[in-house]
């Protein structure tokens, strides 16, 4: 007997494990008959998961937390039992802004502190000359993209709410908006950064792994209530994802994976761009300069699929820093409980992946080490934060 | 917004026909302050300039995420906006998602005032998709007829049949093969292309 499931996703490379679990038959082997539903907005994914039109979803990790806390929307407890991707975003800037930052930079252009300080000088110069504030695009108010951009520029003294304008843009509109000057930069997932570089309208300034070594990006999200009622189905789903992730991470399978993801009803873009994303080998400049990183996007390797509650609390801390949430120990606890390594471990047993050394660490380039037990103390170390509600 | 005057409603929809149908429905129901936006560039700036009480957006629109930004308190936002969710009425949320529309309201607007707008919206959206289905069916029927006419022509020429006989041959073949007559006609066209 097979169990029918409807799972929503947004066409991005970090939906890879979900798509491969279905298209390579790993879900079927676990007795699951999954229908993947491609969506156009995170709002849709969230709402359809919340009201039960989807059994599970490819979801921004911060949305799972916001939904569980009832921030900005209906409160529906969500859990994340499988981490679909760690990192995977990049910050891309227009050629004009790239030149401006490079003319101000002191030090290594891959050092986020050096670029953030250079950005603050560019911002100051623009203010002096009476130019309009720079505009940065990101994908959703509750998104890692939002927090990564803010964390980075604030470290250089740029106040993301006062000194620049931060706007939400749907990923498919990012590249056009950069090309026509509506935004000067954006932070988005794959493939959009590469698309901008290939078209010659953007330079990849940073992989987000420059900013944080480990950021929970997208999760396999289910309603807590549904998960408690269907523990066996959820376990089967986790196992199917694990097999898919193992398949994806095997370098020998990369070409096949890129082909599967490139299908029009899946991500629907050039398989070659997907391949570069999975390999962490990206063209960062229209002149053809390449950059490689083993930390660009992790789909399961190094234990990255195991939900790390510390990363959930770090995301909650960002919500507090930027006044999307109020601070309380209860809220921190709710955020932490969204991520469920226990369910991941139970489903996989000895096959569970884990990186003892890295688990529980964020690895941010600035600020003190993150202590999930003391969000207030951690945030007190930052002098740029949202002051007025 | 005057408490009793008609609320200002913005419809964000890239389908001009559907937006027009919705606007007409709202006007008929006495909501006179309706503005349509079909261009997604600088969406927020346009909305702020209009300063509406209610925003309606179709769910096929990626710019729905842009509207979520309005919940965030920021300098750019003059009046906080909330998504319309009546937590006590999950049936209406379900109905609105099924119909493919979502409503955002300015904080403070009474539930009783938004409910009739949303209900109307749902029924118009459903009517529109029914219309769209019918149109699609009519289009494919027309396509079929063109294909069948061409297939009949080929049969008449090759086998020296009358139009009536050609049609009977197509129909009986379709019945025997348990296929649609349009499919049989299409395979005749394909075959004749190949044999040219």
Interface residues (C-beta under 8 A of the other chain):
Chain A: X40 X41 X42 X43 X44 X47 X48 X51 X53 X72 X73 X74 X139 X140 X141 X161 X162 X165 X167 X168 X169 X170 X171 X172 X173 X182 X323 X324 X389
Chain B: X40 X41 X42 X44 X59 X60 X61 X62 X63 X64 X65 X66 X67 X68 X69 X71 X72 X73 X74 X75 X76 X83 X85 X87 X90 X93 X94 X97 X102
